[in-house]
């Protein structure tokens, strides 16, 4: 049985964009779509007397939100199997629990009632930093949200980051019938702090020689190694490799401008219960021009 694509909905404009994006994503992968809405109305509202025909306002609102979002999804693509649930828990707990049996979790940038202009809501950030399945935060420009640019980007880190993000990105590119752009950022030794060669002084030509010997070639070789198995598993996907000098967050933010989706990994350390999200993923979730997929890697 296929695991569903799970979307957190709360009736906000951001969550409606997430629903639309998720319907298209479910259709691409042939997945069922499950919409979930977290509501704690029972905790805060007393049940009305049994003779009353009125339902508590919180219950009515929760049911209306899930019903309208479910109808929206079905109208967008009648071929996608859609279900909806109202769950009695807070939003973070609801999504993390649903993610334990999901292909991926999808959220909007921020939810109903959060501060206007907020770059990223607390629920989306916390879920992206704690979930054990891929989390996709739907954000960015309209041209990127349409999924018509024909480009999935994946940030390739060092060997400790695992291959989960690369595999996820390759599946996305294959499902979309588009190119996969693998990006590895690197820094020239001239830009990195460190002791100068023994006996050197400012202006020493050996410093220039060290800068000229930047590790771009080695970075490119590492990039090839990280992609070798994925290329073999997805022969139909056109894979482009880019070793780009500069800070990783800046390099990937620039790459997001012309992408339908950008994918990065995030370490999940065993026994660590706090937020686990690297600085690069954090920057993308707040500033990317396209939807961001955070793929966890357990260590």
DAFEN-V867683 format. One record per backbone hydrogen bond with DSSP energy under -0.5 kcal/mol. NH is the residue of the N-H (numbers start at 0). CO is the residue of the C=O. E is the energy in kcal/mol with one decimal. If there is no record, write none. Layout:
NH;CO;E + NH;CO;E
This chain:
3;100;-0.6 + 4;31;-2.6 + 5;3;-0.6 + 5;103;-2.4 + 6;33;-2.6 + 7;105;-2.3 + 8;6;-0.5 + 8;35;-2.6 + 15;11;-1.8 + 16;12;-1.9 + 17;13;-1.7 + 18;14;-2.1 + 19;15;-2.3 + 20;16;-2.5 + 21;17;-2.6 + 22;18;-2.4 + 23;19;-1.7 + 24;20;-2.1 + 25;21;-3.0 + 26;22;-2.2 + 27;23;-2.0 + 28;24;-1.7 + 29;25;-1.1 + 30;25;-2.4 + 32;80;-3.3 + 33;4;-2.8 + 34;32;-0.5 + 34;82;-2.9 + 35;6;-2.8 + 36;84;-2.4 + 38;86;-2.5 + 42;39;-1.1 + 43;39;-1.1 + 44;40;-2.0 + 51;48;-2.0 + 59;55;-2.2 + 60;56;-2.7 + 61;57;-2.3 + 62;58;-2.5 + 63;59;-2.4 + 64;60;-2.5 + 65;61;-2.1 + 66;62;-2.3 + 67;63;-2.7 + 68;64;-2.2 + 69;65;-2.1 + 70;66;-2.3 + 71;67;-2.2 + 72;68;-2.2 + 73;69;-2.2 + 74;70;-2.2 + 75;71;-1.8 + 76;72;-1.8 + 79;76;-1.6 + 81;79;-0.6 + 82;32;-2.2 + 84;34;-2.4 + 86;36;-2.7 + 86;84;-0.6 + 88;86;-1.8 + 93;89;-2.5 + 94;90;-2.4 + 95;91;-2.6 + 96;92;-2.4 + 97;93;-2.4 + 98;94;-2.3 + 99;95;-0.6 + 99;96;-1.1 + 100;97;-1.4 + 101;98;-1.1 + 102;3;-2.9 + 103;3;-0.7 + 104;133;-2.7 + 105;5;-2.5 + 106;135;-2.4 + 113;110;-1.6 + 117;114;-1.9 + 120;108;-3.2 + 124;120;-2.1 + 125;121;-2.5 + 126;122;-2.7 + 127;123;-2.3 + 128;124;-1.5 + 129;125;-0.7 + 129;126;-1.0 + 130;126;-2.7 + 134;293;-2.2 + 135;104;-3.4 + 136;134;-0.6 + 136;291;-2.7 + 137;106;-2.8 + 137;135;-0.6 + 138;136;-0.9 + 140;288;-2.2 + 143;140;-0.5 + 144;140;-2.2 + 145;141;-1.6 + 146;143;-0.9 + 147;142;-0.7 + 151;178;-2.2 + 152;260;-2.6 + 153;180;-2.4 + 154;262;-2.7 + 155;153;-0.6 + 155;182;-3.0 + 156;154;-0.6 + 160;157;-2.0 + 161;158;-1.4 + 166;162;-2.7 + 167;163;-2.5 + 168;164;-2.5 + 169;165;-2.3 + 170;166;-2.2 + 171;167;-2.1 + 172;168;-2.6 + 173;169;-2.4 + 174;170;-2.5 + 175;171;-1.9 + 176;172;-1.1 + 177;172;-2.3 + 178;149;-1.2 + 179;237;-2.7 + 180;151;-3.2 + 180;178;-0.5 + 181;179;-0.7 + 181;239;-3.2 + 182;153;-2.8 + 182;180;-0.6 + 183;241;-2.6 + 185;243;-2.0 + 190;187;-2.5 + 191;187;-0.5 + 191;188;-1.0 + 199;196;-2.1 + 203;200;-2.6 + 206;203;-1.7 + 207;203;-0.8 + 208;204;-2.1 + 209;205;-2.1 + 210;206;-2.0 + 211;207;-2.3 + 212;208;-1.2 + 213;210;-1.1 + 216;213;-0.6 + 218;214;-2.6 + 219;215;-2.5 + 220;216;-1.9 + 221;217;-2.4 + 222;218;-2.2 + 223;219;-2.1 + 224;220;-2.1 + 225;221;-2.3 + 226;222;-1.3 + 227;223;-1.2 + 228;224;-0.5 + 230;226;-2.8 + 231;227;-1.7 + 232;228;-2.2 + 233;229;-1.9 + 236;233;-1.6 + 238;236;-0.8 + 239;179;-3.2 + 239;237;-0.5 + 241;181;-2.6 + 243;183;-2.0 + 243;241;-0.7 + 245;185;-2.8 + 250;246;-2.6 + 251;247;-2.5 + 252;248;-2.0 + 253;249;-2.1 + 254;250;-1.8 + 255;251;-1.8 + 256;252;-0.6 + 256;253;-1.0 + 257;254;-1.0 + 258;255;-1.6 + 259;150;-3.1 + 260;150;-0.9 + 261;290;-2.2 + 262;152;-2.7 + 263;292;-2.5 + 265;294;-1.8 + 267;296;-2.8 + 268;266;-0.5 + 271;268;-2.0 + 272;270;-0.6 + 275;128;-2.3 + 276;274;-0.5 + 281;277;-2.3 + 282;278;-2.1 + 283;279;-2.2 + 284;280;-2.6 + 285;281;-1.3 + 286;282;-2.0 + 287;283;-2.6 + 290;259;-0.6 + 291;136;-2.1 + 292;261;-2.9 + 293;134;-3.2 + 293;291;-0.5 + 294;263;-2.9 + 294;292;-0.6 + 295;293;-0.6 + 296;265;-2.6 + 298;267;-2.1
